[in-house]
Amino acid sequence: MSIELLWKKAVTAQNAGFPSKAEKYCHDILGRNATHSNAIHLLAALYLEKKQPEKALKLLDQYIELDPASPDAHSNRGNALHALGRFGESIAAHRTAIKINPSNAVTHYNLANSLCQINDINSAVETYRFAIKLDPTLPQPYSNLASILSELGLYQEAEEKALHAIKLCPEYIDAHYNLANAIREQGHYSRAIKAYLQVLSLSPNHCDALCNLGLTLFTVSLEEAAKTLSHAITVNPAHSLARFYLGVALEESGNIGQAVEVFSKLDNTDTVDRERLSSWEYVRKNRTKNTRMISDTFSTLSYAFDISPNEGLICEFGVRHGTSIRFIAGMTTRKIHGFDSFLGLPEAWGDEQIGVYSTNAVVPDLPKNVDIHVGSFEKTLPPFLDRFTETIAFANIDCDLYSSTKIILNLLAPRIKNGTILVFDEYLINPTWQSDEYKAFQEARKKYNWVTDYIGFCMVGKQAVIRIR
């Protein structure tokens, strides 16, 4: 059989959905002509499909020596390097492909995926958007962009992009999952539950969807939450987040023995598991009969604001895109003061890099009863406190860092009086929680002799509500 006929059979087999036959024909061709470029490239693509990127990369390097101007070869080389975790090289390969053929939307999409892996989020967002511009019919860039936008706190746009992906591909599981997450982060819990159920109708054992549905069901029923989280760890016994919150749901619903058994299977030598468990132990020891256990972030803010004094300053520290301050503003006609540099964290926090959570200095559009004070806390708070002499009625402190929280509490201390309500957004759960907002508050409490009560905890939201008395 001639090489030409073997090649036709290889292409026919590939197009008909018989990759193993196509692979055999390619090997037969290369056994007779080791530089047959088409067979090399097809075989590389077949290895990529079989998740054998090492073999694919070797062939693609060989092909590029024969045809260095092939954009598809450079793009596939980028995909192989991405699969191998060599993201910097993957980015370079995709950029070479784009230089040769700037109009290939799939290559831009793959480039964006690699940019995400090196945490170059701004470039990834820009590249996903450009891929969409080049080919608005591709669902994948919309879905992945939705995921990134949720990470950036742009939940409404994330929802829109996920919906667009679903419109293009109604059974696209990742898009449905990203949609559910975006809806949940906006506090639309009933809609989020329906969206997670849609994911599970397409993929019944989608463990992350089961976990996030279980967390959302804390707003409905601890029993339903526990049932769903139990399903999640049945699917994946190593899913420690689902296991931890299953333990919380069981204990809170009175199933102490089952909770102990679930908690016992977490790894106390693992920092993440250990600090989740230490958070729960802290809550156990410090809650009282008057401490409310709250299901979600927005209910925490609502409860805390409702019991805060009717007079005094209302402040939020850490505004970002304004999700929580909009919610607070919707509960009152009083003036609310938000403080943020909009440049992200001024120092690294755990695994997060300096500058994370930046809006690139973009101040969000906010309700009329919100005043924003742009800049670092140490620069904006002193003149603010010179101008406004009232005590602090309510403060939502969402600045993550020990250093930032310490600055806030030291500057606010003379205005923190009997009845002041403080909400801390990252008080618990995180691997470094005992060195973050929690530590800053404990130091301030001792320094200023504050008598305090924990009047609320939200395990899902990592929040604590504290009243000064």
Stockholm file with secondary structure:
# STOCKHOLM 1.0

chainA/1-469         MSIELLWKKAVTAQNAGFPSKAEKYCHDILGRNATHSNAIHLLAALYLEKKQPEKALKLLDQYIELDPASPDAHSNRGNALHALGRFGESIAAHRTAIKINPSNAVTHYNLANSLCQINDINSAVETYRFAIKLDPTLPQPYSNLASILSELGLYQEAEEKALHAIKLCPEYIDAHYNLANAIREQGHYSRAIKAYLQVLSLSPNHCDALCNLGLTLFTVSLEEAAKTLSHAITVNPAHSLARFYLGVALEESGNIGQAVEVFSKLDNTDTVDRERLSSWEYVRKNRTKNTRMISDTFSTLSYAFDISPNEGLICEFGVRHGTSIRFIAGMTTRKIHGFDSFLGLPEAWGDEQIGVYSTNAVVPDLPKNVDIHVGSFEKTLPPFLDRFTETIAFANIDCDLYSSTKIILNLLAPRIKNGTILVFDEYLINPTWQSDEYKAFQEARKKYNWVTDYIGFCMVGKQAVIRIR
#=GR chainA/1-469 SS CCHHHHHHHHHHHHHTTCHHHHHHHHHHHHHHCTTCHHHHHHHHHHHHHTTCHHHHHHHHHHHHHHCTTCHHHHHHHHHHHHHTTCHHHHHHHHHHHHHHCTTCHHHHHHHHHHHHHTTCHHHHHHHHHHHHHHCTTCHHHHHHHHHHHHHTTCHHHHHHHHHHHHHHSTTCHHHHHHHHHHHHHTTCHHHHHHHHHHHHHHCTTCHHHHHHHHHHGGGTCHHHHHHHHHHHHHHCTTCHHHHHHHHHHHHHTTCHHHHHHHHHTSCTTSHHHHHHHHHHHHHHHHCCTTCEECSSHHHHHHHHHHTSCSSSEEEEECCTTCHHHHHHHTTCSSCEEEEECSSCCSSCBTTBCTTTTCCTTCCCCCCTTEEEEESCHHHHHHHHHHHCCSCEEEEEECCCCHHHHHHHHHHHGGGCCTTCEEEETTSSSSTTGGGTHHHHHHHHHHHTTCCEEEEEEETTTTEEEEEEC
#=GC SS_cons         CCHHHHHHHHHHHHHTTCHHHHHHHHHHHHHHCTTCHHHHHHHHHHHHHTTCHHHHHHHHHHHHHHCTTCHHHHHHHHHHHHHTTCHHHHHHHHHHHHHHCTTCHHHHHHHHHHHHHTTCHHHHHHHHHHHHHHCTTCHHHHHHHHHHHHHTTCHHHHHHHHHHHHHHSTTCHHHHHHHHHHHHHTTCHHHHHHHHHHHHHHCTTCHHHHHHHHHHGGGTCHHHHHHHHHHHHHHCTTCHHHHHHHHHHHHHTTCHHHHHHHHHTSCTTSHHHHHHHHHHHHHHHHCCTTCEECSSHHHHHHHHHHTSCSSSEEEEECCTTCHHHHHHHTTCSSCEEEEECSSCCSSCBTTBCTTTTCCTTCCCCCCTTEEEEESCHHHHHHHHHHHCCSCEEEEEECCCCHHHHHHHHHHHGGGCCTTCEEEETTSSSSTTGGGTHHHHHHHHHHHTTCCEEEEEEETTTTEEEEEEC
//
